[in-house]
Amino acid sequence: MKPIKKIVIAGGGTSGWLAASILSHQFSREQLEIELVESEQIGTIGVGESTIPPFVGLINNLGINEKDFIKSVHGTFKVGIEFPDWSNKGDSYFHPFGSLGIKFGVHEFYQAWLKAKYEGNDSELQSFSPCNVMAKSNKFFPPQQAKNSPLSGASYALHVDASLVAKYLNQYCNDKGVVRTEGKIVHVQNHEDGRISSLKLDSGKEITGDFFIDCTGFSALLIEKNMGIEYEDWLDYLPCDKAVAVQTKCSGEALPYTVSTARDHGWSWRIPLQHRVGNGYVYSSKHCSDEEAKKQLLEFIDGEPITEPVVIPFKAGIRKSIWNKNCLSLGLSSGFIEPLEATAIHLVQRSIDLFLKYYPDQECEPTHIEEYNRRMRMDYEEIRDFIVLHYCLTNREDTEFWKHCKTMDIPQGLKERIELFKSHGNLREGIDELFRAPSWQSVFEGMNVRPQKYCPRVNNLDSEMINKVLNEAKESIQKVVDQLPTHQEFLDKNCKAN
């Protein structure tokens, strides 16, 4: 075997430093040399400020103290996402993290609840989500500290300042021996077989390595400009292609969830941090100009702006080969699915985790590369379809954008998932998927899509017993949540920003 002795990461930001953190945690500096090249002249987009629960697991797996991390990145807790105006104007629903419901023996909770609904029970699906009840009450408490209680099935993620995350991970990597080199990449040198051999910087310095990770964003200097690997555009399925972002001063207490509000030509985000609020408007340039998007964003934000609005163009899609020869693309250089469900950082984490599963030697066997690319495409397509679900189920026809979303073509696999659910509430679940049954059920119910029938097997359950269990479960969750500290109180006591 010819073990990889040095990995070069081209580009910093969240993707680059997250990759360096995971790799430096997995390998000692004697086993693997890691060098990260970034240029302060180029900078990073740094908009991604919302995460999903696996990110919290990663922080803990890296041996990072969670409370210290939250303080340093001015973070807040996130138990889900609120979606106002997506199905119809005036409607709102919540996509919670963690469990939804309780067990009914061998029967699914959702099917038992569905039977009860069709027989007149007035309970809402989200009444059985600890995270939703916490969000509605503006409460928070870590579920791992509430074992054997109705909170134990809850989960949470974080809102973070992306630039502070990169800074924190930079220090983490420095302590583990990762070398940071300042410089702009001006040339990529290849071996005769097409593998990358070195990067030449504007200073004239040459950085050699055995394996290279492309974290150069949409420019994709290594994977596309050097290796020629094309990008597959998903604009037909995901119509938004631009975002305008602005930061504002805090107004009121920080909420423990993200708010994603449907707008005339797309949707807006509101992400509360301890020191400010991140705001943005994701829109379709076919239906809305940049100036109009800026104007609308400034009209519906809360709080005083502290930055100028910045327009960020993007292209939803995936690199046709995320890994090619001795180059792995990460973050925006590998693909991008718009930020509606905050999956960008997760896909970086997932990409590195899977890379470690198929970790090569210097030969970079094609069989490993092919399997890696197949698995990553499955992940991207699963997330893509879940995002498209939010758009295609809309009942809105008040603008051309929403008319388009309601009638646009959608991936065949998603069509089949929707039809399967509409019949008896069944879900097609793949292997190791990110979004499980509670997520799909929450969006379907929130978008007013309820199955025509429930599973006939549930008729084995006594209706009176179902109603009794549902009422007790709902009351039990609410009773526990009522005793919790508010989100702001928990932050101030445990994780107040430095």
C-alpha positions in Angstrom: 0.0 0.0 0.0 1.0 3.6 -0.6 -0.7 5.5 2.2 -1.7 9.1 1.7 0.9 11.2 3.6 -0.4 14.7 2.9 -3.9 16.2 2.1 -4.1 19.7 0.7 -7.4 21.6 1.3 -7.9 24.4 -1.3 -10.1 27.0 0.4 -11.2 27.8 3.9 -14.6 28.9 5.1 -16.9 26.5 6.9 -16.3 23.7 4.4 -12.6 23.9 4.5 -12.2 24.2 8.2 -14.8 21.5 8.9 -13.0 19.1 6.6 -9.7 19.9 8.3 -11.3 19.5 11.8 -12.7 16.0 11.0 -9.5 14.8 9.3 -7.2 16.1 12.0 -9.4 14.4 14.6 -9.2 11.1 12.8 -5.5 11.1 12.0 -2.5 12.1 14.1 -0.1 14.6 12.6 2.5 11.8 12.3 0.1 9.8 10.2 -1.2 12.6 8.0 -0.1 16.1 7.1 -2.9 18.5 6.4 -2.3 21.9 4.8 -5.2 24.4 4.2 -4.7 27.1 1.6 -6.9 30.2 1.7 -6.8 33.8 0.6 -8.2 36.7 2.7 -8.5 38.6 -0.6 -11.2 36.1 -1.8 -13.1 35.7 1.5 -16.1 33.4 1.9 -19.9 33.7 1.4 -20.5 32.9 5.1 -24.3 33.1 5.0 -25.1 29.6 6.2 -26.0 30.2 9.8 -28.5 27.4 10.4 -27.7 23.7 11.1 -29.6 20.4 11.7 -29.1 18.0 14.6 -26.2 15.9 13.2 -24.1 19.0 13.5 -24.4 18.9 17.3 -23.3 15.3 17.2 -20.3 16.2 15.2 -19.2 18.9 17.6 -19.4 16.5 20.5 -17.6 13.7 18.5 -14.8 16.1 17.8 -14.3 16.5 21.5 -15.4 20.1 21.5 -17.2 21.4 24.6 -20.7 22.2 23.3 -21.4 25.1 25.6 -18.0 26.7 24.9 -18.6 26.3 21.2 -22.1 28.0 21.5 -20.6 30.9 23.5 -17.8 31.4 20.9 -20.0 31.4 17.8 -22.8 33.4 19.5 -25.1 30.5 18.9 -28.7 29.8 19.8 -30.7 26.6 19.9 -32.9 25.4 17.1 -35.7 22.8 17.6 -37.2 23.1 14.1 -38.5 25.5 11.4 -41.7 27.4 11.1 -43.2 27.8 7.6 -45.7 30.6 7.3 -47.7 31.1 4.1 -46.5 28.1 2.2 -49.7 26.2 1.5 -52.0 29.3 1.6 -51.4 32.9 2.7 -52.3 33.0 6.4 -51.5 29.3 7.0 -48.4 28.2 9.0 -46.9 24.9 10.0 -43.9 23.6 11.9 -41.3 21.1 10.9 -39.9 19.8 14.3 -36.7 17.8 15.0 -36.8 14.6 16.9 -39.7 12.3 17.6 -43.4 12.7 16.7 -45.9 10.8 18.7 -45.7 7.7 20.9 -45.8 3.9 20.2 -49.1 2.0 19.8 -47.6 -1.5 20.1 -46.8 -2.8 16.5 -48.7 0.1 15.0 -47.3 3.4 13.8 -48.3 6.4 15.8 -49.2 8.4 12.6 -51.7 5.7 11.5 -53.4 5.6 14.9 -53.6 9.4 15.0 -55.0 9.3 11.4 -57.8 6.9 12.5 -58.6 9.1 15.4 -58.8 12.2 13.2 -61.2 10.5 10.8 -63.3 9.6 13.8 -63.5 13.2 15.0 -60.5 13.6 17.3 -59.5 17.3 17.2 -55.8 17.0 18.2 -53.2 18.5 15.9 -50.3 16.3 14.7 -47.7 18.7 16.1 -49.2 18.5 19.6 -47.2 15.2 19.9 -43.9 16.7 19.0 -41.9 17.9 22.1 -39.9 20.3 19.9 -43.0 21.9 18.4 -44.5 22.4 21.9 -41.2 23.9 23.1 -41.1 26.2 20.1 -44.7 27.4 20.6 -43.9 28.2 24.2 -40.4 29.7 23.4 -38.9 27.2 25.8 -35.8 25.0 25.6 -34.0 22.3 27.6 -31.5 19.7 26.3 -33.4 16.4 25.8 -30.4 14.3 26.9 -30.8 15.9 30.4 -34.5 14.9 30.5 -34.3 11.1 30.1 -37.4 9.1 30.9 -39.6 12.1 30.2 -41.7 13.2 27.3 -38.7 15.4 26.2 -36.4 12.5 25.7 -37.4 12.0 22.1 -36.7 15.7 21.2 -33.6 16.8 19.3 -32.0 20.1 18.4 -29.5 21.9 16.2 -27.9 25.3 16.4 -28.0 28.7 14.8 -24.4 29.9 14.4 -22.3 32.8 13.1 -20.6 31.1 10.1 -17.5 33.4 10.2 -17.1 32.7 13.9 -17.5 28.9 13.3 -14.6 29.1 10.7 -12.5 31.0 13.2 -13.2 28.5 16.0 -12.4 25.5 13.9 -9.3 27.3 12.6 -8.0 27.4 16.2 -9.1 23.8 16.8 -7.1 22.7 13.7 -4.1 24.7 14.7 -4.0 22.9 18.0 -3.9 19.6 16.1 -1.1 20.6 13.8 -3.0 21.6 10.6 -0.9 24.1 8.6 -2.7 27.2 7.2 -1.1 28.9 4.2 -2.2 32.3 3.0 -2.3 32.7 -0.7 -4.3 32.8 -3.9 -4.2 29.7 -6.1 -3.1 30.7 -9.6 -2.3 27.4 -11.2 -3.0 23.7 -10.7 -0.3 21.2 -11.8 -1.2 17.7 -12.8 0.6 14.4 -13.1 0.6 12.7 -16.6 -2.4 10.5 -15.6 -4.5 13.6 -14.7 -4.1 13.4 -10.9 -3.3 16.7 -9.2 0.3 17.1 -8.1 0.5 20.6 -6.8 -1.0 24.1 -6.4 0.9 27.2 -7.3 0.1 30.4 -5.3 0.4 34.0 -6.4 3.4 34.3 -4.1 5.2 31.7 -6.3 5.1 29.1 -3.6 4.2 25.5 -4.7 2.1 23.3 -2.4 2.4 19.6 -3.2 0.2 16.8 -1.8 -1.0 13.2 -2.4 -4.7 14.1 -2.2 -6.6 17.4 -2.7 -9.9 18.7 -1.4 -11.6 21.4 -3.4 -13.3 23.9 -1.1 -13.1 26.9 -3.5 -16.9 27.4 -3.7 -18.8 27.9 -6.9 -15.5 28.7 -8.8 -14.6 25.0 -8.3 -10.9 25.6 -9.3 -9.8 22.0 -8.9 -12.7 19.8 -9.8 -14.1 21.8 -12.7 -11.6 24.3 -14.0 -8.7 21.9 -13.8 -10.3 18.4 -14.1 -13.3 19.4 -16.2 -16.0 17.7 -14.2 -19.3 19.3 -15.2 -22.1 20.5 -13.0 -25.7 19.1 -13.3 -28.2 21.9 -13.1 -31.4 21.3 -11.1 -33.1 24.6 -11.9 -36.1 22.8 -13.4 -36.9 21.4 -10.0 -35.6 24.2 -7.7 -36.7 27.5 -9.3 -34.8 29.9 -6.9 -31.4 31.0 -8.1 -30.5 34.0 -6.0 -30.5 35.2 -2.4 -30.1 38.6 -0.8 -28.9 38.7 2.8 -28.8 41.4 5.5 -28.0 41.4 9.2 -30.1 43.3 11.7 -29.9 44.1 15.4 -31.7 41.8 17.8 -35.3 42.8 18.5 -36.7 40.9 21.5 -35.8 37.5 22.8 -34.1 34.9 20.5 -36.6 32.3 19.3 -35.4 28.6 19.4 -36.3 28.0 15.8 -35.8 29.3 12.2 -38.6 31.1 10.5 -38.9 30.5 6.7 -41.7 32.6 5.3 -43.1 32.1 1.8 -43.0 35.4 -0.2 -44.2 36.6 -3.6 -41.2 35.2 -5.5 -39.6 32.8 -3.1 -39.1 32.8 0.6 -37.3 34.6 3.4 -35.3 33.4 6.4 -34.9 34.7 9.9 -32.2 33.2 12.0 -31.7 34.6 15.6 -28.2 34.7 17.0 -27.2 36.1 20.4 -25.7 39.3 19.0 -27.7 39.8 15.8 -30.3 38.3 13.5 -29.5 36.8 10.0 -32.1 37.6 7.4 -32.4 36.8 3.7 -34.7 36.4 0.7 -34.2 33.5 -1.6 -35.9 34.2 -4.9 -36.2 33.4 -8.6 -34.5 35.9 -10.8 -36.9 35.0 -13.6 -39.7 36.5 -11.5 -38.0 39.1 -9.4 -35.1 41.6 -10.0 -32.3 42.1 -7.5 -33.5 45.6 -6.7 -37.0 44.4 -6.0 -35.7 41.6 -3.8 -33.6 44.0 -1.8 -36.5 46.4 -1.4 -38.9 43.6 -0.3 -36.3 42.2 2.2 -35.8 45.5 3.9 -39.6 45.9 4.1 -40.3 42.7 6.0 -37.3 42.4 8.3 -37.5 43.2 12.1 -34.8 45.3 13.7 -32.4 47.9 12.4 -30.1 46.7 9.5 -26.4 46.7 10.5 -25.1 45.6 7.1 -25.9 46.4 3.5 -27.9 43.9 1.6 -25.7 41.5 -0.4 -27.0 39.6 -3.5 -25.7 36.0 -3.8 -26.3 34.1 -7.1 -26.3 30.3 -6.9 -27.1 27.3 -9.0 -28.9 24.4 -7.4 -27.4 21.1 -8.6 -24.7 18.5 -8.2 -21.2 17.9 -9.5 -21.5 14.9 -11.9 -18.6 13.3 -10.0 -18.0 14.7 -6.5 -14.8 12.7 -6.2 -12.5 12.4 -9.3 -9.0 10.7 -9.2 -7.2 12.3 -6.2 -9.6 15.3 -5.8 -12.7 15.5 -3.6 -15.0 18.5 -4.0 -16.7 19.8 -0.9 -19.4 22.4 -0.1 -20.4 24.7 -3.0 -17.8 23.2 -5.3 -19.6 19.8 -5.1 -23.2 20.9 -5.3 -25.8 23.1 -3.7 -29.4 22.6 -2.7 -31.0 25.8 -1.6 -31.0 26.6 2.1 -34.6 26.0 2.9 -33.9 23.1 5.3 -30.3 24.2 6.2 -28.6 21.1 4.8 -25.4 22.7 3.4 -23.2 22.2 6.4 -24.6 18.7 6.9 -23.7 17.7 3.3 -20.1 18.8 4.0 -20.1 16.6 7.2 -21.7 13.7 5.3 -19.3 14.0 2.4 -16.2 13.7 4.7 -17.8 10.9 6.8 -18.4 8.9 3.7 -14.9 9.7 2.3 -13.5 8.2 5.5 -15.6 5.1 4.9 -14.0 4.7 1.5 -10.7 6.3 2.5 -8.1 5.5 -0.2 -4.4 5.1 -0.5 -2.5 7.0 -3.2 -3.9 4.6 -5.9 -7.5 6.0 -5.3 -9.2 2.8 -6.7 -12.0 3.6 -9.2 -14.4 1.2 -7.4 -14.2 3.2 -4.2 -14.7 6.5 -6.1 -17.7 5.1 -8.1 -19.4 3.8 -5.0 -18.7 7.1 -3.1 -20.2 9.2 -6.0 -23.3 6.9 -6.1 -24.0 7.2 -2.4 -23.5 10.9 -2.4 -25.8 11.4 -5.3 -28.5 9.5 -3.4 -28.1 11.9 -0.5 -28.3 14.9 -2.7 -31.3 13.6 -4.5 -33.1 12.7 -1.3 -32.6 16.2 0.1 -33.5 17.8 -3.3 -36.8 15.9 -3.4 -37.7 16.8 0.2 -37.1 20.5 -0.6 -39.1 20.3 -3.8 -42.0 18.9 -1.7 -42.3 22.2 0.0 -42.9 24.0 -3.3 -44.9 21.6 -5.3 -47.7 21.0 -2.7 -48.6 24.7 -2.5 -52.1 25.8 -3.1 -51.0 29.4 -3.8 -51.7 31.0 -7.2 -51.4 34.6 -6.3 -48.1 35.2 -8.2 -46.5 33.8 -11.3 -43.8 32.2 -9.2 -46.3 30.1 -7.1 -48.3 29.2 -10.2 -45.1 27.8 -11.7 -44.3 25.9 -8.5 -47.7 24.4 -8.3 -47.6 23.1 -11.9 -43.8 22.4 -12.5 -42.5 19.0 -13.3 -41.0 17.1 -10.3 -38.6 14.1 -10.1 -40.3 10.8 -10.7 -39.2 9.4 -7.4 -40.9 12.3 -5.6 -44.1 11.8 -7.6 -44.2 8.2 -6.4 -43.6 9.1 -2.8 -46.5 11.6 -2.9 -48.9 9.2 -4.5 -47.9 6.5 -2.0 -48.5 8.8 0.9 -51.9 10.1 -0.4 -53.4 6.6 -0.5 -52.8 5.2 3.0 -50.2 7.5 4.6 -47.3 5.2 3.8 -43.8 6.5 3.2 -41.0 5.2 1.1 -37.9 5.2 3.2 -34.5 4.5 1.8 -31.2 3.4 3.4 -29.6 5.9 5.8 -31.8 8.9 4.7 -31.6 12.2 6.5 -35.3 13.0 6.5 -37.3 10.3 8.3 -41.1 9.8 8.7 -41.7 12.6 11.1 -40.2 15.2 8.7 -42.3 14.0 5.7 -45.4 13.7 7.8 -44.9 17.2 9.2 -44.6 18.8 5.7 -47.5 16.8 4.2 -49.8 17.7 7.1 -48.5 21.3 7.1 -49.2 21.6 3.4 -52.8 20.2 3.9 -52.1 16.9 2.3 -53.7 14.2 4.3 -54.1 10.5 3.2 -57.4 9.4 1.8 -57.4 6.4 4.1 -55.5 5.0 7.0 -54.0 1.5 7.3 -56.8 -1.0 7.9 -54.6 -2.9 10.4 -55.1 0.0 12.8 -58.8 -1.0 13.2 -57.3 -3.7 15.6 -57.0 -0.8 18.0 -59.9 0.3 20.1 -60.9 3.9 19.2 -61.6 4.9 22.8 -58.2 3.6 23.8 -56.5 5.6 21.0 -58.2 8.8 22.1 -57.3 8.2 25.7 -53.6 7.6 24.9 -53.5 10.7 22.6 -55.0 13.0 25.2 -52.7 11.7 27.9 -49.6 12.1 25.7 -50.5 15.6 24.6 -51.1 16.7 28.2 -47.9 15.1 29.4 -45.7 16.9 26.9 -47.4 20.3 27.6 -47.1 19.8 31.3 -43.3 19.2 31.1 -42.7 22.0 28.7 -44.6 24.4 31.0 -42.0 23.8 33.7 -39.0 24.5 31.4 -37.0 27.8 31.3 -37.4 30.0 28.3 -34.9 29.8 25.5 -33.4 33.1 26.5 -33.2 32.1 30.2 -31.4 28.8 29.3 -28.9 30.7 27.0 -28.2 33.4 29.6 -27.6 30.8 32.3 -25.5 28.3 30.3 -24.2 29.6 27.0 -24.1 33.4 27.1 -21.8 34.7 24.3 -18.3 35.8 25.3 
